[in-house]
Amino acid sequence: MASAIQKIALNASRDIPFNKLVLSQSNVRRVKAGLSIEELARDIERRGLLQSLNVRPVLNDDGTETGSYEVPAGGRRFRALELLVKQKKLAKTAPVPCVVREAGSAILAEDDSLAENVQRVALHPLDQFRAFRDMLEKGMSEDEIAAAFFVVPTVVKQRLRLMTVSDKLLEIYEQDGMKLDQLMAFSISDDHARQEQVWEIIAQSHNREPYLIRRMLTEKTVRASDRRVRFVGLDAYLAAGGHVMRDLFEADDGGWLQDPTLLDRLVMDKLAGAADDIRAEGWKWVETALSFPWGHTRGFARIEGSPVVLSEEEAARLTALHSEQEAIEAEYAQADEFPDDVDTRLGEIEQAIEALEERPVSFDPAEVVRAGAFISLDTDGTLLVERGFVRPEDVPAEPEDGPDTPEGDDDAVVHHGAGDDVEGTGTEGAPGTEPEEEDGLKPLPDRLLTELTAWRTLALRDAFAGNPHIALTELLHTLVRDLYWQVSGADCLEAYVREIPLRVHSPDMPGSVPAHELRQRNEGWKHDLPDDEDALWQWLDGLDDTSRLALLAHCLSFGVNALHESSHGPSLARSVRERLARAGRLATVLQLNPAEAGWQPTVENYLGRVTKARILEAVREARGDEAAARIAHLKKMDMASEAEQLLDGSGWLPEALRTAGLTDGHQKQVAVIPIETATNIAAE
């Protein structure tokens, strides 16, 4: 005969006046930090006590009950009730629901206290999301839900954001098929079909990182920080019916615009409007584009304008600003730094002075009718207008009886057109045009080497032009070499700068930091130069030494040549090696770091153009063996895309861009770059 199962008996529950309760010394919760007693008190005030206290009778020395009860489990609730009594919001004798354990129980008070805290299971995030969703659907606002649970509204918004995730993915998460950070990454998009498609793809991969999910869901979108968005304005895009994807769980820099076609149309419409305004100035032609290739003005003549003179009011304003600036700087001359409000004011003064000193330029109407303008977007999203360019067919012919003009020679001219020295868009040999290569550190393609060294040359020119001392040293070095080591010509001095065109370059180079700096520096000097040759000599003679050296460095920078070139024959190969060795020395003394100048590896400019072995080598050097192993199984273009994300912000550079003596920021000093052959650059 089977024995009957013994039934358990639950502890009795009854209401006990609050003034009969005391906190037990057996309560295991001793640490006060983070207990949020005030928040719990407000919650009890709003909804009442949801959970009883666990209490035991207090005994006299002889073992009889005193009528008071100690609270070993529920101490936080007891303190919240105590606070409400002190605030006169709860009567001292108010009945408190309590579960009473009999005196002399074999279960220790510490046992009850520990069990109540340890046995409790935190609410699953998905359950919290569903609860918030139900409350929202029943009429509570996000702010009301946040107030009810003493969290900031952002927490509620983040949980409710999970409403955008496919039910299929929510079920996978509920069954522990994915992690919470992966689920949150999917909430960036509300396209359930695309979410499920992305999960099917990455579920078969070792790499299921949240950043990869976000990238795959945003690969056909445009960052809100894009220059096109800054140009038209996010409000204009939204007003036109565009949608923005936001990430509530990560910093998203304004989100992602989901309709690039709409954005481009808005940009071109606004550019067209700007073109109409510029065309109304009387120009013969106006061309617009999101961006023009580097060197697009090569071959154009240019008419010069004169700055508009300051009005009396503007001149007085400029004088007052300079006086205020000098007074502030004198007052704080001995201070280590400016106070925040003073520093802010100085910034405002500098901006106002710059706005007054950068004068608009006026052109002769007779010349305007044969010239034109280029309109595009600058790197910061502002309108870039380049006026005064004359097509070759519109340049007036020189009169036959005019003064003789000496025949020009590219090798005897210093050009003053930063940005006018390159032809082509650099799109040949783009990713996808080369067949898949077998693994191995094969020599880099000649064109890729030329593109990389074109980037390095441009950055080197910028650094060179910014260091007059080194520029002068290099000039003197060149002159001494020509004087003592080569046969000189008949002229009393043969010194020249030959502008080296950068015809082959990657698409990102025209918008780079060095390109912007050189263009700005060149425009500044052109603005100051006199019109005729005699006046130019007098002007140069009157410059202070600092300005003379700066102008010298600027002019010499156009002759800097660090280009790799294919060579045929030992003589040319030796010439390339010597040139690159001298360029390397310049880069070292200038401490040139193309990564700091804005170069970073992308599929377009490097990763899609080299073998898988070189891609893995780059990731391994920048991020370590584990990161390289995560992408080693991918196909080449997928590997290149993943590597682009991994290398972003790493400062990694290919051998052709490294500078001797500088560290690469990861694990070792960057090696000198010897040129082993004319067709390959290899690290030592």
C-alpha positions in Angstrom: 0.0 0.0 0.0 1.5 3.4 -1.1 2.2 5.9 1.6 0.3 9.2 1.4 2.3 12.3 0.4 2.8 14.6 3.3 1.2 18.0 2.8 3.0 21.2 3.6 1.6 24.0 5.7 2.1 27.6 4.6 2.9 30.3 7.1 0.1 32.4 8.4 -0.5 35.9 7.0 -2.0 38.8 8.9 -2.0 42.6 9.2 0.4 44.0 11.8 0.5 47.8 12.8 3.7 49.4 11.5 4.8 50.6 14.9 5.0 46.9 16.0 7.6 46.1 13.4 11.4 46.5 13.7 14.2 45.7 11.3 15.9 42.5 12.1 19.7 42.3 12.5 19.5 39.0 10.7 18.6 40.7 7.4 21.5 39.8 5.0 21.1 43.0 2.9 23.6 45.3 4.6 24.9 47.4 1.8 22.9 50.6 1.5 24.2 51.8 -1.9 21.7 51.6 -4.8 18.7 50.6 -2.6 16.5 53.5 -4.1 14.4 53.7 -0.9 12.9 57.1 -2.1 11.8 55.6 -5.4 10.2 52.5 -3.7 8.4 54.8 -1.2 6.9 56.8 -4.1 5.9 53.6 -5.8 4.2 52.3 -2.6 2.5 55.7 -2.3 1.1 55.3 -5.9 0.1 51.7 -6.0 0.2 50.4 -2.4 2.3 47.5 -1.0 2.5 44.7 -3.6 4.5 42.2 -1.5 4.1 41.2 2.1 6.9 41.5 4.7 8.4 38.3 6.2 8.4 38.6 10.0 9.0 36.7 13.2 7.8 37.4 16.8 10.3 39.1 19.1 10.8 37.1 22.3 11.6 38.1 25.8 14.6 36.6 27.7 12.2 34.0 29.1 11.0 33.1 25.5 7.5 34.8 25.6 6.3 36.9 22.7 6.6 40.7 23.3 3.9 41.7 20.7 6.5 43.2 18.4 7.9 41.5 15.2 11.2 41.7 13.5 11.6 41.9 9.7 14.4 39.6 8.4 13.1 39.6 4.8 11.7 42.7 3.3 14.0 45.3 4.8 13.9 47.6 1.8 10.1 47.7 1.9 10.3 48.3 5.6 12.6 51.3 5.1 10.3 52.7 2.4 7.3 52.4 4.7 9.4 54.0 7.5 10.1 57.0 5.2 6.4 57.4 4.4 5.7 57.5 8.1 8.3 60.2 8.6 6.8 62.2 5.7 3.4 61.9 7.5 2.0 60.1 4.5 1.4 56.8 6.4 0.0 56.4 10.0 2.3 54.9 12.6 -0.4 52.3 13.3 -1.2 51.6 9.7 -1.7 47.8 9.2 1.0 46.1 7.1 0.5 42.8 5.4 3.0 40.3 6.9 3.7 36.6 6.5 4.5 35.4 10.0 6.9 32.5 10.7 6.4 30.9 14.1 8.8 31.5 16.9 11.5 28.8 17.3 11.3 27.7 13.7 14.1 25.4 12.4 14.5 27.8 9.5 17.0 30.5 10.4 16.0 34.2 9.9 19.2 34.6 7.8 18.0 31.7 5.7 14.7 33.4 4.9 16.4 36.8 4.2 18.9 35.2 1.8 16.3 33.1 0.0 14.1 36.0 -0.6 16.9 37.9 -2.4 18.6 34.9 -4.1 15.6 33.0 -5.3 14.2 36.1 -7.0 14.6 36.1 -10.8 15.0 39.4 -12.8 12.4 40.0 -15.4 13.4 38.9 -18.9 13.9 42.0 -21.2 11.3 40.5 -23.6 8.7 40.3 -20.8 9.5 43.9 -19.9 9.1 45.0 -23.5 5.7 43.2 -23.7 4.5 44.7 -20.5 5.5 48.2 -21.6 3.8 47.5 -25.0 0.6 46.4 -23.3 0.5 49.5 -21.1 1.1 51.7 -24.1 -1.7 50.0 -26.0 -4.0 50.6 -22.9 -3.5 54.3 -23.0 -0.4 55.1 -20.9 2.2 57.4 -22.5 5.9 56.6 -22.7 6.6 59.3 -20.1 3.9 57.9 -17.7 5.4 54.4 -18.0 8.8 55.8 -17.3 7.6 57.7 -14.3 5.7 54.7 -13.0 8.9 52.6 -13.0 11.3 55.3 -12.1 13.4 55.0 -15.3 14.2 57.7 -17.8 11.9 57.8 -20.9 14.9 56.6 -23.1 14.7 53.1 -21.4 11.0 52.8 -22.2 11.7 54.0 -25.8 14.5 51.4 -26.1 12.3 48.6 -24.9 9.4 49.7 -27.1 11.7 49.9 -30.0 11.7 46.1 -30.0 8.2 46.4 -31.5 10.0 46.9 -34.8 11.6 43.5 -34.7 10.1 40.6 -36.5 8.0 38.2 -34.4 10.1 35.4 -35.8 13.3 37.0 -34.4 11.7 37.7 -31.1 10.8 34.0 -30.8 14.4 33.1 -31.6 15.6 35.5 -28.9 13.1 34.1 -26.4 14.5 30.6 -27.0 18.1 31.9 -26.4 18.8 31.6 -30.2 20.4 35.1 -30.2 21.7 37.6 -27.7 20.1 40.8 -26.5 22.6 43.1 -28.2 22.0 41.3 -31.5 18.2 41.7 -31.1 18.7 45.4 -30.4 20.8 45.7 -33.5 17.9 44.4 -35.6 15.6 47.2 -34.1 17.4 49.7 -36.3 15.1 48.7 -39.2 11.4 48.1 -39.3 11.6 46.0 -42.5 10.8 42.5 -41.1 11.6 40.7 -44.3 15.0 42.3 -44.5 15.6 41.5 -40.8 14.9 37.8 -41.3 17.0 37.7 -44.4 20.0 39.2 -42.6 19.5 36.7 -39.7 19.5 33.8 -42.2 22.8 35.1 -43.6 24.7 35.7 -40.4 23.2 32.6 -38.7 25.4 30.5 -41.0 28.5 32.6 -40.1 30.9 32.7 -37.2 30.6 36.5 -37.1 27.3 37.6 -35.6 28.5 40.8 -34.1 25.8 43.6 -33.7 27.9 46.0 -35.8 27.7 43.6 -38.7 23.9 43.4 -38.3 23.6 47.2 -38.3 25.9 47.5 -41.3 23.9 45.0 -43.3 20.6 46.7 -42.4 22.0 50.2 -43.3 24.1 49.3 -46.4 21.7 51.0 -48.8 21.2 54.1 -46.6 23.0 57.4 -46.1 24.5 58.6 -42.9 22.9 61.8 -41.4 26.4 63.2 -41.1 26.9 62.9 -44.9 27.8 66.2 -46.6 24.7 65.9 -48.8 22.5 65.8 -45.7 24.2 68.8 -44.2 23.7 70.7 -47.5 20.0 70.2 -47.9 19.2 69.8 -44.2 17.5 66.9 -42.5 14.3 68.8 -42.1 14.0 69.4 -45.8 14.5 65.6 -46.4 11.8 64.7 -43.9 9.4 67.3 -45.3 9.9 65.7 -48.7 8.6 62.4 -47.3 12.0 60.8 -46.5 12.4 58.4 -43.6 15.3 58.2 -41.1 16.4 55.0 -39.3 17.5 55.7 -35.7 19.4 53.5 -33.3 18.2 54.0 -29.7 20.8 51.6 -28.3 24.0 53.1 -29.9 25.3 56.5 -30.8 24.1 56.9 -34.4 25.3 60.4 -35.3 21.8 61.4 -36.4 20.7 58.1 -37.9 20.5 56.8 -41.5 18.5 58.2 -44.4 16.6 55.4 -46.1 15.9 57.1 -49.5 19.3 58.1 -51.1 17.5 58.7 -54.4 15.3 61.4 -52.8 18.3 62.9 -51.1 20.3 63.2 -54.3 17.3 64.8 -56.0 17.0 67.4 -53.3 20.7 68.0 -53.5 20.6 68.5 -57.3 17.5 70.7 -57.0 19.3 72.9 -54.5 22.4 73.0 -56.6 20.3 73.9 -59.6 18.8 76.8 -57.6 22.3 78.0 -56.6 23.3 77.7 -60.3 20.5 80.0 -61.3 21.6 82.6 -58.8 25.3 82.3 -60.0 24.2 82.4 -63.6 22.3 85.6 -62.9 25.7 87.3 -62.3 26.2 87.1 -66.0 28.6 84.1 -66.4 28.7 82.5 -69.9 28.3 79.0 -68.4 27.8 77.3 -65.0 28.4 73.6 -64.3 27.1 71.7 -61.3 28.0 68.4 -59.7 28.1 66.8 -56.3 31.9 66.9 -56.8 34.3 67.4 -59.6 37.4 65.2 -60.1 40.6 66.5 -58.7 42.3 68.8 -61.3 39.0 69.5 -63.2 40.2 73.1 -63.8 43.4 72.1 -65.5 43.5 73.6 -69.0 41.3 76.5 -68.1 42.5 80.1 -68.0 41.2 82.3 -65.2 40.1 85.8 -64.8 41.0 87.6 -61.6 38.5 89.5 -59.5 39.1 92.2 -56.9 37.8 92.0 -53.3 34.8 94.3 -52.5 36.0 97.2 -50.3 34.8 97.3 -46.7 32.0 99.9 -46.1 32.6 102.5 -43.3 30.3 100.5 -41.0 32.1 97.2 -41.7 35.5 98.9 -41.2 34.4 100.3 -37.9 33.0 96.9 -36.9 36.3 95.2 -37.8 38.3 97.7 -35.8 36.1 97.3 -32.8 36.4 93.5 -33.0 40.2 93.6 -33.1 40.3 96.0 -30.2 38.1 93.7 -28.1 40.2 90.7 -29.0 43.4 92.5 -28.0 41.9 93.7 -24.8 40.8 90.2 -23.8 44.1 88.6 -24.7 46.0 91.3 -22.7 43.7 90.8 -19.6 44.3 87.0 -19.6 47.9 87.1 -20.8 49.2 85.5 -17.5 46.4 83.0 -17.2 46.9 79.3 -18.0 43.7 79.2 -19.9 40.6 81.3 -20.7 37.4 81.0 -18.7 34.7 79.1 -20.6 32.6 82.2 -21.3 35.6 84.3 -22.4 36.9 81.4 -24.6 33.4 81.3 -26.2 33.4 85.1 -26.8 36.9 84.9 -28.4 35.6 82.2 -30.8 32.7 84.5 -31.7 35.1 87.4 -32.3 37.4 85.3 -34.5 34.4 84.1 -36.6 33.1 87.7 -37.0 36.6 88.9 -38.0 37.0 86.1 -40.5 33.6 86.9 -42.1 34.5 90.5 -42.5 38.1 89.9 -43.8 37.1 87.2 -46.3 35.7 89.7 -48.8 33.5 88.7 -51.7 35.2 89.2 -55.1 33.9 91.3 -58.0 34.7 90.7 -61.6 34.8 92.9 -64.7 31.5 92.4 -66.5 33.4 92.4 -69.8 35.3 89.4 -68.7 32.4 87.6 -66.9 30.6 87.1 -70.2 33.3 84.8 -71.5 34.0 82.9 -68.3 32.1 80.5 -66.2 31.8 78.8 -62.8 31.8 75.4 -61.2 29.3 74.7 -58.4 29.7 71.6 -56.1 29.6 70.5 -52.5 32.6 71.1 -50.3 33.7 68.5 -47.8 31.8 70.1 -44.9 28.5 70.2 -46.9 28.6 73.9 -47.8 28.3 75.2 -51.3 31.6 75.4 -53.1 31.6 78.0 -56.0 34.6 78.4 -58.2 34.2 81.5 -60.4 36.2 83.0 -63.2 37.3 80.0 -65.4 37.7 80.5 -69.1 37.5 77.6 -71.6 40.5 77.5 -74.0 38.3 78.4 -77.0 37.1 81.5 -75.2 40.5 82.8 -74.4 41.1 86.0 -76.6 43.9 85.6 -79.1 47.1 87.7 -78.5 47.4 90.6 -80.9 50.0 90.0 -83.6 51.9 93.1 -82.8 51.9 92.4 -79.1 55.0 91.8 -77.0 56.9 88.7 -77.6 56.0 85.9 -75.2 58.8 83.4 -74.5 57.9 79.9 -75.2 56.9 78.1 -72.1 58.3 74.9 -70.8 56.6 72.8 -68.2 60.0 72.3 -66.6 60.5 76.0 -66.1 57.2 77.1 -64.6 55.9 77.4 -61.1 52.1 76.9 -61.3 49.9 78.5 -58.7 46.9 76.3 -59.0 46.5 73.8 -56.2 43.9 71.4 -57.3 44.6 72.2 -61.0 47.5 69.8 -61.3 45.6 66.5 -61.8 43.6 65.0 -64.6 41.1 62.2 -64.6 38.9 60.8 -61.9 41.0 57.9 -60.8 38.3 55.3 -61.5 40.2 53.0 -63.7 41.0 49.7 -62.2 38.2 50.1 -59.6 37.3 47.1 -57.4 35.6 44.3 -59.2 37.5 44.8 -62.5 40.3 42.5 -61.5 39.8 38.7 -61.4 39.8 36.9 -58.1 43.4 36.3 -57.2 44.8 33.2 -55.4 46.0 33.8 -51.9 49.5 35.1 -51.4 51.3 38.3 -50.8 51.6 39.1 -54.5 53.2 42.4 -55.6 50.7 45.3 -55.5 49.4 46.3 -59.0 51.3 49.2 -60.5 48.1 51.3 -60.8 47.3 50.7 -57.1 50.9 51.7 -56.1 50.5 54.8 -58.2 47.2 55.7 -56.6 48.6 55.2 -53.1 51.8 57.2 -53.8 49.7 59.9 -55.4 47.8 60.2 -52.1 51.1 60.2 -50.3 52.5 62.8 -52.6 49.5 65.1 -52.0 49.8 64.7 -48.2 53.6 65.3 -48.5 53.0 68.5 -50.4 50.7 69.8 -47.8 53.2 69.0 -45.0 56.1 70.4 -47.1 54.2 73.6 -47.7 53.5 74.0 -44.0 57.2 73.8 -43.1 59.2 76.6 -44.8 62.4 75.6 -43.0 62.4 72.1 -44.5 61.2 73.5 -47.8 64.2 75.9 -48.0 66.6 73.1 -46.9 65.3 70.9 -49.7 65.6 73.6 -52.3 69.2 74.3 -51.2 69.9 70.6 -51.3 68.6 70.4 -54.9 70.6 73.5 -56.0 73.8 72.2 -54.4 73.3 68.8 -56.1 72.8 70.5 -59.5 75.9 72.7 -58.9 78.4 70.2 -57.8 77.2 66.8 -59.1 75.8 67.7 -62.6 76.8 69.8 -65.6 75.1 73.2 -65.3 73.7 75.1 -68.2 74.6 78.5 -69.6 72.2 80.4 -67.4 73.5 82.1 -64.3 71.0 80.1 -62.2 69.0 77.1 -63.3 66.5 76.5 -60.6 63.0 75.5 -61.3 59.9 73.8 -60.0 58.1 71.5 -62.4 54.5 70.8 -61.3 54.0 67.1 -61.2 50.5 66.1 -62.3 48.7 63.4 -60.3 46.7 62.0 -63.2 46.1 58.6 -61.6 44.5 58.8 -58.2 41.8 57.2 -56.1 38.3 58.8 -56.0 38.6 59.8 -52.4 41.7 62.0 -52.9 40.0 65.2 -54.2 37.9 65.6 -51.0 40.8 64.8 -48.7 42.2 67.0 -46.0 45.5 67.7 -47.8 43.6 68.6 -51.0 41.4 71.0 -49.0 44.4 72.6 -47.2 46.4 73.0 -50.4 43.4 74.6 -52.2 42.8 77.0 -49.3 46.4 77.9 -49.1 46.6 78.5 -52.8 43.5 80.7 -52.9 45.0 82.8 -50.1 48.2 83.5 -51.9 46.4 84.2 -55.2 44.3 86.7 -53.4 47.4 88.6 -52.3 49.5 88.6 -55.5 49.9 91.8 -57.5 48.8 91.9 -61.2 52.0 92.7 -63.1 55.5 91.4 -63.0 57.3 94.6 -61.8 54.8 95.0 -59.0 55.2 91.3 -58.1 59.0 91.7 -57.7 58.5 94.8 -55.5 55.8 93.0 -53.5 58.0 89.9 -53.0 61.0 92.1 -52.0 58.9 93.8 -49.3 57.6 90.7 -47.7 58.8 89.8 -44.2 61.0 86.7 -43.9 58.2 84.5 -42.5 55.9 85.3 -45.4 58.7 84.8 -48.0 59.6 81.4 -46.6 55.9 80.4 -46.5 55.4 81.4 -50.1 58.6 79.6 -51.1 57.4 76.4 -49.4 54.0 76.7 -51.0 55.5 77.1 -54.5 58.0 74.3 -54.0 55.3 71.9 -52.8 54.0 71.5 -56.3 57.2 70.0 -57.3 57.2 67.3 -54.6 57.1 63.9 -56.3 56.8 60.7 -54.3 55.1 58.8 -57.1 55.7 55.1 -57.9 56.0 54.7 -61.7 56.4 51.6 -63.8 60.0 51.5 -65.2 61.6 49.9 -68.2 65.3 49.6 -67.9 67.9 49.9 -65.1 68.4 53.6 -65.5 64.8 54.6 -64.9 64.4 52.0 -62.1 67.4 53.6 -60.3 65.8 57.0 -60.8 62.6 55.9 -59.2 64.4 54.4 -56.3 66.4 57.5 -55.7 63.4 59.7 -55.9 61.4 57.6 -53.5 64.3 57.5 -51.1 64.5 61.3 -51.0 60.7 61.5 -50.7 61.0 59.1 -47.8 63.5 61.3 -46.1 61.2 64.3 -46.5 58.3 62.3 -45.0 60.4 61.3 -42.0 61.6 64.8 -41.2 58.0 66.1 -41.7 56.7 63.2 -39.6 54.1 62.5 -42.3 51.2 60.3 -41.2 48.6 59.8 -44.0 46.2 58.3 -41.5 46.2 61.6 -39.6 45.8 63.4 -42.9 42.6 61.4 -43.5 43.6 58.3 -45.5 41.9 55.1 -44.4 41.7 51.8 -46.2 38.4 51.1 -48.0 37.2 48.5 -50.5 37.5 51.2 -53.2 41.0 52.5 -52.6 42.9 49.4 -51.4 41.1 46.4 -49.9 39.2 45.4 -53.1 42.4 45.7 -55.1 44.7 43.3 -53.3 44.8 39.6 -52.6 43.0 38.0 -49.7 46.4 37.4 -48.0 47.1 41.1 -48.0 43.6 41.9 -46.6 44.2 39.4 -43.7 47.7 40.8 -43.2 46.2 44.3 -42.8 43.5 43.1 -40.3 46.0 41.0 -38.4 48.5 44.0 -38.0 45.7 46.4 -37.0 43.3 44.2 -34.9 45.1 41.0 -34.1 45.0 37.3 -35.1 41.5 36.8 -33.7 39.9 39.5 -35.9 41.7 38.1 -39.0 40.5 34.6 -38.2 36.9 35.8 -38.0 36.9 36.9 -41.7 39.4 34.3 -43.1 36.6 32.1 -44.5 34.8 34.8 -46.5 35.0 35.4 -50.2 37.3 38.2 -51.3 34.8 41.1 -51.7 32.9 40.1 -48.5 36.3 39.9 -46.8 37.2 43.3 -48.1 33.9 44.8 -46.8 34.4 43.3 -43.4 38.0 44.4 -43.3 37.0 48.0 -44.1 34.8 48.0 -41.0 37.5 46.4 -38.8 40.2 48.8 -40.0 38.0 51.9 -39.6 39.8 54.3 -37.2 42.7 51.9 -36.6 45.3 54.1 -38.3 46.7 51.2 -40.3 48.6 52.0 -43.5 49.9 49.9 -46.3 53.6 49.8 -46.9 53.5 52.4 -49.7 52.1 55.0 -47.2 54.2 54.3 -44.2 56.9 56.7 -42.9 60.2 55.6 -41.4 60.5 56.4 -37.7 56.8 56.7 -36.9 54.8 54.0 -35.0 51.7 52.6 -36.6 49.8 52.9 -33.3 49.4 49.1 -32.8 52.4 46.9 -32.3 55.6 48.0 -33.8 57.6 50.7 -35.4 56.8 51.2 -39.1 59.7 50.0 -41.2 61.6 52.0 -43.8 60.2 51.3 -47.3 63.0 50.1 -49.6 62.2 49.9 -53.3 63.3 46.4 -54.2 62.2 46.6 -57.9 60.5 49.2 -60.0 57.3 47.3 -59.9 56.9 46.5 -56.2 57.2 48.2 -52.9 57.9 45.8 -50.0 58.4 46.4 -46.3 61.8 45.3 -45.0 
